[in-house]
Amino acid sequence: MRAKLPILILRAGSESYEQISPDALRGNPALPLGQEGGGPSILRTQILLDQARFSPGVIDGNWGKNTAKAVYWFQFAKGLNTTGEVDQGTWDALSRSAGATGAGEPLTRVQATAEDLKGPFVDPLPDDPYEQAKLECLCYSSPLELFAERGHATPELIQKLNPQVDFANLQAGTEVVLPNVPTQTANRSGAPATPAAGGQVVARILISKQGFYLQALDAQGHILYHFPSTLGSKYDPSATGTLQITSIHPEPGFHYQPKLFADVSDEKPEAQLPSGPNSPVGLVWLDLSKPHHGIHGTASPETIGYTSSHGCVRLTNWDALFLAQHVNPGTQVVFRE
């Protein structure tokens, strides 16, 4: 039987988002962490969750429902008391799980390279799909967005961690502080997923349509990985029942078909959008055995778990890429009401 999420009790924090800085992430965390606020200890918790593959979604240093769910399901998976709060036992377990992936300090320092800065960058990125179809790629809008995605974080957090960096005039060789999270790239080889790719091969995927999350399970039904998700609305519902992954497509283009969207007139023409991190389907598409349904990335990681999709299962680009490397065509996908 699946455990039920508890009623979350709000607790005033002793830290604030304004206190976040590289120096503030040293020392002992302010425990226990409750269900509101922001600050260095919450940021460190989000980084540990990301390293342990119980994703908080986009890292922003603020407590939110994605972080709360990730903490709760991490506790459930590890046999801890499922409070949804971070006490010393949960913190120690998170540190052990993150350490098993080779994670070290919560932050890392990287140098911007000429390759990072050559782009192309598309700014402003048009909202209109027909204007997007005219572009060569749906690329990052700026170096700041590129480094934010590399750190699995919001641009605002990256700027806060780098107050001396002028991202609008970023030069090669400039040092940038990022959350120390795993780097994920698309698997273009077509080879089957293996544990050597970093983690365990997924036997089954469970998607909670009410909980707005995706969980990857092993053959015994234990939770391996947890990812917050954006799912369909009552007008564009997600699938029901049991499907399968049929194929995996890195860096996909997007076939815009108005007739598939409840909020778009069927009289509008179709369009073919280019690939890129700001594509409506992000950096990877996992095709499902129901036509026009898939699991994919997103151009807006901050919206994951907070908005609705047109029926597909939407993850952050980094979570979708990781999942794509740990499943194979034929992997079962179960939608739970």
C-alpha positions in Angstrom: 0.0 0.0 0.0 1.3 3.5 -0.9 1.8 5.8 2.0 -0.3 9.0 2.1 1.2 12.4 2.2 0.8 14.1 5.6 -0.9 17.4 6.2 2.1 19.8 6.1 2.4 22.1 9.1 3.9 25.5 8.4 6.9 26.4 10.5 8.6 29.8 10.6 12.3 29.4 9.6 15.3 31.0 11.3 16.9 31.8 8.0 15.9 33.8 4.9 16.6 33.7 1.2 18.5 37.0 1.5 21.1 35.2 3.6 22.1 32.8 0.7 25.7 33.2 -0.3 28.6 30.8 -0.9 30.0 31.5 2.6 26.6 30.9 4.2 26.5 27.3 2.9 29.3 26.3 5.3 28.7 24.9 8.8 25.9 23.0 10.3 22.3 23.3 8.8 19.6 25.0 10.8 17.5 21.9 11.7 14.7 20.9 11.7 13.6 22.5 8.5 9.9 23.1 8.2 7.5 23.8 5.4 8.0 27.5 4.6 10.7 30.1 4.1 14.0 30.1 2.4 17.7 30.2 3.2 21.1 28.4 3.1 19.9 25.2 4.8 16.9 24.8 2.4 19.3 25.4 -0.5 21.6 22.7 0.8 18.7 20.4 1.3 17.6 20.9 -2.3 21.1 20.2 -3.6 21.3 17.0 -1.5 17.9 15.9 -2.8 19.0 16.5 -6.4 22.2 14.6 -5.8 20.2 11.7 -4.4 17.9 11.8 -7.4 14.8 12.7 -5.3 14.4 15.8 -7.3 13.1 19.1 -5.9 12.7 20.4 -9.4 14.4 23.6 -10.0 16.7 24.6 -7.2 15.8 28.1 -5.8 16.7 28.1 -2.1 13.0 28.4 -1.1 10.8 25.7 0.4 7.9 24.7 -1.9 5.7 21.7 -2.5 8.2 20.0 -4.8 10.8 20.1 -2.1 8.3 18.9 0.5 7.3 15.9 -1.6 10.9 15.0 -2.4 11.7 15.0 1.3 8.6 13.0 2.2 9.2 10.3 -0.5 12.9 10.2 0.3 12.0 9.4 3.9 9.5 6.8 2.7 12.0 5.1 0.4 14.7 5.0 3.1 12.4 3.7 5.9 12.5 6.9 7.9 9.7 8.6 9.8 7.7 10.3 7.0 7.3 13.8 8.5 8.1 15.8 5.4 10.5 17.8 7.6 14.2 17.6 7.5 15.5 16.4 10.9 19.0 15.2 11.8 18.2 11.7 10.7 16.9 12.7 7.4 19.8 15.1 6.9 22.3 12.3 7.6 20.5 9.9 5.3 20.5 12.5 2.5 24.2 13.1 3.0 24.9 9.4 2.8 22.8 9.0 -0.4 24.4 12.0 -2.1 27.8 10.8 -1.0 27.2 7.5 -2.7 26.8 9.4 -6.0 30.2 11.0 -5.6 28.9 14.4 -4.5 31.1 16.5 -2.4 30.6 20.2 -1.4 27.2 21.8 -2.0 28.7 24.3 -4.5 31.2 24.0 -7.3 33.2 26.6 -9.2 33.5 26.4 -13.0 35.1 28.6 -15.5 33.0 30.0 -18.4 34.6 28.8 -21.7 34.6 30.3 -25.2 32.4 27.4 -26.2 29.8 28.3 -23.5 29.7 31.9 -24.7 29.5 31.5 -28.4 25.9 30.5 -28.4 23.9 31.0 -30.4 21.6 32.7 -27.9 18.0 33.7 -28.8 16.8 36.8 -26.9 14.0 37.5 -26.8 12.6 34.1 -27.5 9.2 34.5 -29.1 6.2 33.0 -27.4 4.3 32.5 -30.7 4.9 29.0 -32.1 4.9 30.2 -35.7 7.7 32.7 -34.9 9.5 29.9 -33.1 9.3 27.8 -36.2 11.3 30.4 -38.1 14.3 30.0 -35.8 17.2 27.6 -36.4 17.1 26.4 -32.8 15.2 27.1 -29.6 18.5 27.8 -27.9 19.2 29.3 -24.5 18.3 33.0 -24.3 21.6 34.0 -22.5 24.7 32.6 -20.8 22.9 33.2 -17.5 20.1 30.8 -18.5 22.7 28.3 -19.7 24.5 28.3 -16.4 21.2 28.2 -14.5 20.2 25.0 -16.3 23.7 23.6 -15.7 23.2 24.2 -12.0 19.6 22.9 -12.1 18.7 26.3 -10.6 16.8 29.5 -11.3 18.7 32.4 -12.9 17.9 34.5 -9.7 19.7 31.9 -7.5 22.8 31.9 -9.8 23.0 35.6 -9.7 22.7 35.5 -5.9 25.6 33.0 -5.7 27.6 35.2 -8.1 27.1 38.9 -7.0 30.3 40.0 -8.6 29.7 38.4 -12.0 28.3 40.5 -14.9 26.4 37.8 -16.8 25.3 40.3 -19.5 29.0 40.8 -20.4 30.4 37.4 -19.3 34.0 36.7 -20.5 35.7 33.4 -21.0 37.7 32.4 -17.9 35.3 34.0 -15.5 34.6 31.8 -12.5 31.0 30.9 -11.9 29.6 29.4 -8.6 26.9 26.7 -9.2 25.1 24.1 -7.1 27.2 21.0 -7.2 24.7 18.8 -9.1 25.3 15.9 -11.6 25.8 16.9 -15.2 23.4 15.1 -17.5 23.6 14.9 -21.3 21.5 13.1 -23.9 22.3 9.5 -24.8 22.7 9.5 -28.6 24.2 6.0 -28.9 20.9 4.2 -28.9 22.5 1.6 -26.5 20.3 0.0 -23.8 20.3 1.6 -20.4 22.8 0.1 -18.0 23.6 0.7 -14.3 27.1 1.9 -15.5 25.3 5.0 -16.9 25.0 6.2 -13.3 22.4 4.6 -11.1 20.1 1.6 -11.6 18.0 0.6 -14.6 14.3 1.3 -14.0 11.9 -1.6 -14.2 8.7 0.4 -14.0 7.5 4.0 -13.9 4.7 5.2 -11.7 3.0 8.5 -12.4 0.7 10.1 -9.8 -1.9 12.2 -11.6 -3.1 13.8 -8.3 0.3 14.0 -6.7 2.0 15.5 -9.8 5.1 13.4 -9.6 6.9 10.5 -11.5 8.6 7.7 -9.6 11.1 5.2 -11.1 10.8 1.8 -9.5 13.0 -1.3 -9.4 11.7 -4.8 -10.1 10.6 -5.2 -6.5 8.6 -1.9 -6.5 11.1 0.1 -4.5 11.5 3.8 -5.3 14.7 4.4 -7.1 14.2 8.0 -8.2 11.5 10.7 -7.7 10.8 13.6 -10.0 8.1 16.4 -9.8 6.0 16.5 -12.9 3.5 18.6 -14.8 0.5 16.6 -16.0 -2.6 17.2 -18.1 -5.7 19.2 -17.1 -9.3 18.1 -17.3 -9.4 19.6 -20.8 -6.2 18.0 -22.0 -6.0 15.0 -19.7 -3.0 12.7 -19.3 -3.3 9.1 -20.1 -4.8 6.4 -17.8 -3.9 2.8 -17.1 -0.7 1.2 -18.2 1.4 2.2 -21.2 5.0 1.4 -22.4 7.9 3.5 -23.5 8.2 2.8 -27.2 11.2 4.9 -28.2 13.6 7.6 -26.9 14.5 10.7 -28.9 17.2 13.1 -27.8 17.1 16.8 -28.9 13.7 16.4 -30.6 12.0 18.8 -32.8 8.3 19.5 -32.0 5.4 19.1 -34.4 2.9 21.7 -33.3 -0.6 20.4 -34.0 -3.4 22.8 -32.9 -6.0 20.1 -33.1 -4.3 18.3 -30.1 -4.7 21.4 -27.8 -8.0 22.2 -26.2 -7.1 25.9 -25.9 -6.1 26.4 -29.6 -8.4 26.6 -32.6 -8.3 23.6 -34.9 -8.3 26.1 -37.8 -4.8 27.1 -37.0 -2.1 25.7 -39.2 0.5 23.1 -38.1 4.1 24.0 -37.7 7.5 22.3 -37.2 9.5 23.8 -34.4 13.3 23.3 -34.1 15.1 21.5 -31.3 16.8 23.1 -28.3 16.6 23.5 -24.5 13.8 26.0 -25.0 11.7 23.7 -27.1 8.2 22.9 -25.7 9.4 19.3 -25.3 12.9 20.2 -24.0 15.9 18.1 -24.6 14.5 14.6 -24.8 11.2 12.9 -25.7 10.2 9.5 -24.4 7.5 8.3 -26.7 4.6 6.4 -25.1 2.3 3.7 -26.5 -0.6 6.1 -26.7 -0.4 8.4 -29.8 0.8 12.0 -29.1 1.7 11.2 -25.5 5.2 11.2 -24.1 7.5 12.1 -21.2 9.7 15.0 -22.0 11.6 18.1 -20.8 10.6 21.7 -20.7 11.6 25.2 -21.5 10.3 26.4 -18.1 11.7 24.3 -15.3 10.2 26.7 -12.7 6.7 25.7 -13.7 7.1 21.9 -13.1 4.5 20.7 -10.7 2.7 24.0 -10.6 0.9 24.2 -14.0 -0.8 21.8 -16.3 0.3 20.3 -19.6 -1.6 19.4 -22.8 -1.6 15.8 -21.6 2.0 14.8 -21.7 4.3 14.2 -18.6 6.6 17.2 -18.3 9.9 17.1 -16.3 12.8 19.5 -16.0 15.3 18.9 -18.8 17.9 17.4 -16.4 15.4 15.0 -14.8 14.1 13.9 -18.2 17.6 13.3 -19.5 18.5 11.2 -16.5 15.4 9.2 -16.8 16.0 8.6 -20.5 19.4 7.1 -19.7 17.8 4.6 -17.2 14.9 3.2 -19.1 14.5 1.2 -22.3 11.8 0.8 -24.9 9.3 -1.6 -23.3 9.6 -0.1 -19.8 6.1 -0.1 -18.3 4.5 3.3 -17.4 1.6 3.2 -15.0 -0.7 6.2 -14.5 -2.3 6.2 -11.1 -5.4 8.3 -10.5 
